[in-house]
Amino acid sequence: MAKPKLTIALSHYDRHVPFFDGTVDAEGIDLKILIVGQSDRQRDGEDRHERMLQKAEFDICELSLSSYLMAKSRGMPFAAIPVFPRRLFSLSQMWVNAGAGIDRPTDLIGKRVGLHSFQNTLATLAKGDLQSEFAVPWRQIHWLLSKKDNIPFEPETNVKIEQLPDGAKVGDMLESGEISAMMTPHPPKPVLRGSKKIRRLFADPKAEDLRYYKKNGFFPIMHVVAFKDEVLKNYPEAGRSLFEAFEDAKRICREYYADPNWSWLAWGRQAFEEEEKLLGPDPWPYGLEKNRANLERFVGYSLDQGLMAKKMALEELFVPLN
């Protein structure tokens, strides 16, 4: 019997290199690996998430956790396996204008704060973490969005959300002081250009991230790996096969760092060893049970922010792999 030919769209992370170089394959599947960035604007202004959610362009796709939960709760035809290839601490991704007088999270109340979109995973996590960790009500912040959300939803009427014109550059607005802060999964572009007018909200963001990790016990999930429903209907064994392939790829990725010069970083091996001491040997666990607290907290954030259409158990949200 011929193997099913399936496409999978992934970002180019170190943990995905074993797929790209052919070291790892999924048993029983003829996988066509597509390197597609999460914000690939070279194709009609669309990104990977839009291409999957709105056009079902790939059989399998690395997808925003927040958008996936919204889609699944609305009955859209996608199903994820419990593989989480992107993670970020929100506290390191909170940026402020250096002259805005923002020294602590509570200073954000009433301020104009930029987001790429209201529903993206980092934005959802940041809003939830501000409220849960620092008692900063996300409803008391004026949110400005540079991008339209992938899945339409009705926000609460008392929440101030402003859609910026197409082409608005939120990083430049932050640098100029037009907005006071920004929550973003990538550093604002002026920072990458060396701007001194933007700084992180926390003076020691790594210490804040570690405090969060020790308190909550997890490295927050950003992305899942989602299938089109029809793929799993036709090839139900594909979910387990791909899960095992991702486990193999992660194991191989760890081995890369045995070489002190594998990465660009001069002290890459030392950084690897330090992180292992601080976060343990696997801060990137796959599987539902190992990520239950992480996922349940995020589902709570999504429901509180009016994103998911209904509450769903984690077992309804992820493909069983038994």
N, C-alpha and C positions, 0 to 999 in steps of 0.2 A: 504494500500500500504506500503510495507517494506521501511524503511529508506535506502538511499544509504550509503554504507560503504566506507568511505574515510579516507586515511592516511594524517596526517599533521606532518611535521618535524619542531620542534621549539627548540631554545636554552632555557636553564633553567634560565630565568630571573624572578624577583619577579612579574612582570606584567603577566607572563604566569602561575604562580603557580595555579590560579583558574582553569585552564584547567587540570593541572596535578593531582590536588586533587579531581576533579569531581565537584567542586562548580559551574562551568560554563559549559554549553553544548551548541551546536549550534542547534537551533530548526530545526527539520526535517532531521538531518544528524546523522548518527552513526559514530562519529569521533574516529579514533584510533590515540591517541596522541603519537608521537615518540620524545623522547628527543635526539636531534642530535646536537652536537656542530658545530659552523661554521667552525672549523678546526679540524674535527674528523679524525685523521690520522691512526686510528686502522683498517681501512678498505681499504686495497690496496692503501694506500697513498692518498686517495681521501677525499675531504671535502664535507660538505652538499651542497654547491653551485654547485660543479662539479657533484654530484650525481643527482641533479635536472636538470641542464642545459644539461648535456651530455648523461644522461641515463633516464631522466624523471622518476626517481625512486619513487617519492612521488606524491600523487594527489595534495597536497598543501604543500607549503614550504616557510619558512622564507628565503628570498633571497636577495643578494646584490642588492642595487638600481642600481649601475653602470652596473653590468652585466645584470640586467633585461632590462634596457634601451637599451643596445647593442643588446640583444636578440630580443626584440620587434621591434626595428628598422630594423632588418634583417628578419623579418617575422617568427621567431621561435614560436612554438605553446604554448605560455604562456600568461597569462593575470593576472594582479594584481588588488587587491582591495586596496583602499587608507587607509591601516593600516600600521603603521610605527613603528615596535617594537624595533628598535635599532637606537640610535642617538648619535653623538659625535661632540664636537667642535674639529676641526683639530688643532687649535693652542696649545691645551694641549698635543697633540700627536706628536709634533715635538721635536726630541731629537738630541743632538749634543755631540760630543766628547769634554770633558771639556778642553782639551789642543789644540783644533783646531783653536782657535782664532775667534770663531763665536759668536758675541755678539748681532747681529741684523739680521733680515731677509735678508738684502742685502748682508751680508757676505756669503750667500749660493751660490751666483752667481759663476759659474765655478767649484763648489765643487762636489765631489763624494758623492751622497746621496742614501741611500738604501730604497727600497720599497719591500713589499712582492710580489706585481705584479703591473704593470703599470696601470691596469684598475680597481683595487679594489676600493671600494667607498671612503675609507679614503684617498688613494693616489690621486684619482681624485679631491676630495675636497681640500686636502692640496695644490696641484699644482695650482688649481684655486684660492684658498684664498691667496696664496703668491702673485699671480699676481694682483688680484683685490684689496686686502687690503693693500699691501705693495709695489706695483709696482716692484715686483721681477719676471722677465720673466721666466716662468718654462722651456722654450726652451733653456735657458742658464745654465741649471744645468745638470750634468752628472748623469743619473739615473741607478742604479744597481738593478736588480730584482732577488729575491731568489726563485721565483716560476713562472712557466709559466702561462700566462693568460688563463682564462677559455674559452674565445671566441676569435678566431684568428682575427687580424685586421692588417692593414698596417699603421705603424706610419709614420710621416713626415720624410723625408730623412735627414733633417738637425738637428733632435733631437738625442742626444747621449743616447742610451739605450743599456745596456750591460746585457745579461743573465748570471747569475752566475751558476757555476756547481751545479748539484744536491747535496743536503746535505750541501750547504753553510750556515753558521750561521751568519746572518747579524748582530745580536746583538754583537757577539764576534768580528766581523770586526769593529764595531763602537767602542767597548771598546779598541781595540788595536790601533785605529787610521788609520786603512786601508781605512776606509771611514770616512767622516767628520760628517755626519748627517744621520738621519733615520726618516721616517714618517711611523708610525705603529699604528694599532688600539689597540694594547696591549703594555704595557711597555716592552722594550727590556729585555731579560732574565737576562743579567748581572745586571740590575737594581734590579730585584727581588731577586738576590743573594746578594745585598748590595753594588754593585760596585759604587765607587765614581768617576770613570773616565767618566761617562755619566751623563748629566744633561739635563733638558728641555731647549729648545731654549729661552723661555721667563722666566725671573726671577720671574715674578708673573703671571703664566698662567691663574689663575682664573680671575684676573683683565682683561686680554686680552680677555678671553672668554666672560666676561660680557660686555666689550666694543663692541665686535662683536654682541652680542645679542641685545644690545640697539640700535645699528646702523641699523641692518638688520631685527630685529624683529622675529627671529626664532632660534630654536635649530636644527642644521642640521641633516637631515635624512640620515641614513645609510642603512636600510633594508626595504623591502616591504614584503607583503604576496602575493605569486603568485600561481595561479592554472594552471594545464595543461588545454589547451583549450578544450579538449574533455570532461573534467569534467563539465565545465560550459555549454557546448553545451547540455549535457545530463541532467544536474541539474541546470538550470539557476537561481533558487532561492537560491542556495548555497552561492552566493556572498553576498547577503544582510544578510542572516542568520549568516554567519561567521563574517561579519562586526559588527553586533549587539553583538555577543558573545565577540568579542575583546573589545568593549566598556564596556560591563559588567565586564570583567576581569580587565580592567584598574580601574574602579570605586572601585572594591573590593580591589585591590592592594593599593590604596590610604588609605583605612581604616586600613591596616596592621600597618601603621606608627603612628596610635593613641597609640599604645603600645610602650613606650620608649625603651623596650628591645626586640623589634621584630627582629632587625638585630644584627649583630656582633658588630656594632659600638656603643661605649659607649655613644656618644652624637647623636645617630641616629635621635631622635625626634627633637632635636634642629637644626640639619642639615636640616631636612625636613622643619621646620618652616622658616629657613633662606632662603632656596631655593624658597619657596613659595613667600616670600617678594620680592626676586630679579627677579624671572622668571614668577611670577603669578601662579594661581592655576592649570594650565594645560599646561606645556611646551611640552607635548606629544600629541598634537591634532591629531585626525584621520579625514578623510574626505578630499576631493579635495580642496574645497574653502579655508579652514583654512590653507592649506599647499601650496597654489598656488605660492607665492613668493619664498618659499623654493625650490620647485621643479623646477620652471622656471630657477632659478639661476643655479641649478645643471645641468639641461639639457644644458644650455649655456656652462658650463664647459666641459661637455661631447663632445659637438660638436666642441669646440675649440681645444680639445685634440685629435680629430680624432677618437673618440670611437663610437659614434652613427653613423649609416650608413646614416641617413637622419634626418632632423628636423621633429618632430611630435608634434602635439598639445597634451596637457595633457589629453584632453578628448579621444584621441586615445590610450593613454597609460594605462588608468585605466578603470575598469569595471564600467559602469553606475549602480547606486544603486537605481534608482527611481522605 
